Amino acid sequence: MAMLIIDGVTMPAPSKLDWSIQDVSIGESGRDDTGYMFKGRVTSKRKLVLEWAGKDPVTCKAVLEAVQPEYIEVTYFDPLMGETTTKTFYTGDRSTKVKIWSENNKIFETISFDIIER
């Protein structure tokens, strides 16, 4: 099984995949005058921080195009579930850093972005 599949397309294995879960709480959440927390959790959402290192322009373009739609279906291994799952995500800011850019050698140091569960 591939490490990451986006909208049915197997992605190159990322150099980094950081998984986290974020609680979404009601607007009135917070601490009262005694310091007691009223969280009011509504749900929890996954966030994946993804990074690819040392990729050529063709691979960079393919990865960035895969996350261009407003929402994407992502298949990955979820540590909390203990299995591979598919969830709908949206993409945060995307960035690249150039490592080498010469006539015959073009390499991106990194391609990175977060995807957050819808």
C-alpha positions in Angstrom: 0.0 0.0 0.0 1.2 3.5 -0.9 2.0 5.9 1.9 -0.2 8.6 0.5 -2.9 8.6 -2.2 -4.7 11.8 -3.3 -7.9 11.5 -5.3 -6.9 8.0 -6.4 -3.4 8.9 -7.5 -0.4 7.5 -5.7 1.9 10.2 -4.6 5.7 9.9 -4.3 6.5 9.0 -0.6 6.9 12.2 1.3 10.1 12.8 3.2 8.1 13.9 6.2 4.5 13.1 7.2 3.6 14.5 10.6 0.1 13.5 11.9 -1.9 15.4 14.5 -5.4 15.7 15.7 -7.1 19.0 16.5 -10.2 19.5 18.7 -12.9 21.8 17.4 -14.7 23.5 20.3 -17.8 25.6 20.6 -17.2 29.4 20.6 -18.0 29.8 24.3 -15.2 27.4 25.3 -12.8 28.8 27.9 -12.0 29.0 31.6 -14.3 30.4 34.2 -13.2 32.7 37.1 -12.0 29.7 39.1 -9.8 28.4 36.3 -12.0 25.5 35.4 -12.0 24.7 31.7 -15.2 24.4 29.7 -13.9 23.0 26.4 -17.2 22.1 24.6 -15.6 19.8 22.1 -17.7 19.5 19.0 -15.4 17.2 17.0 -11.8 16.3 16.2 -10.1 16.8 12.9 -6.8 15.4 11.5 -4.0 17.5 10.2 -1.1 16.1 8.1 2.1 18.2 7.6 3.7 16.9 4.4 7.1 17.6 2.9 9.1 16.2 0.0 12.8 16.8 -0.3 15.1 16.8 -3.3 12.5 16.6 -6.0 12.7 17.6 -9.7 10.3 20.1 -11.3 8.1 17.4 -12.8 7.5 15.8 -9.4 7.0 19.2 -7.8 4.4 20.1 -10.4 2.6 16.7 -9.9 2.4 17.0 -6.1 1.2 20.6 -6.3 -1.4 19.8 -8.9 -2.7 17.0 -6.8 -3.7 19.3 -4.0 -5.0 22.1 -6.2 -8.7 21.3 -5.9 -10.6 22.9 -3.0 -11.2 19.5 -1.4 -9.2 16.3 -1.9 -9.8 12.6 -0.9 -6.7 11.4 0.9 -5.8 7.8 1.8 -3.2 7.4 4.5 -2.4 5.3 7.6 -4.1 6.9 10.6 -2.3 6.1 13.9 -5.4 6.6 16.0 -7.5 4.3 13.9 -4.7 1.8 13.5 -5.5 1.3 9.9 -5.4 2.9 6.4 -8.4 5.2 5.9 -9.7 7.8 3.4 -10.8 11.2 4.5 -11.7 14.5 2.9 -9.1 17.3 3.4 -8.4 20.8 2.2 -4.9 22.2 1.7 -3.2 25.0 3.5 -0.5 27.3 2.1 1.9 25.5 -0.2 5.6 26.4 -0.5 8.7 25.3 -2.3 12.4 26.0 -1.7 14.9 25.8 -4.6 18.1 23.9 -3.9 19.8 23.9 -7.3 18.7 25.8 -10.4 21.3 25.5 -13.2 21.0 24.8 -17.0 21.2 21.0 -16.5 20.1 20.5 -12.9 17.0 21.8 -11.3 16.1 20.4 -7.8 13.7 21.7 -5.2 15.1 21.5 -1.6 11.5 21.1 -0.3 7.9 21.0 -1.3 5.7 21.4 1.8 2.1 22.1 2.9 -0.5 21.1 5.5 -3.7 19.3 4.7 -6.5 19.6 7.2 -9.5 17.4 7.5 -12.7 19.0 6.3 
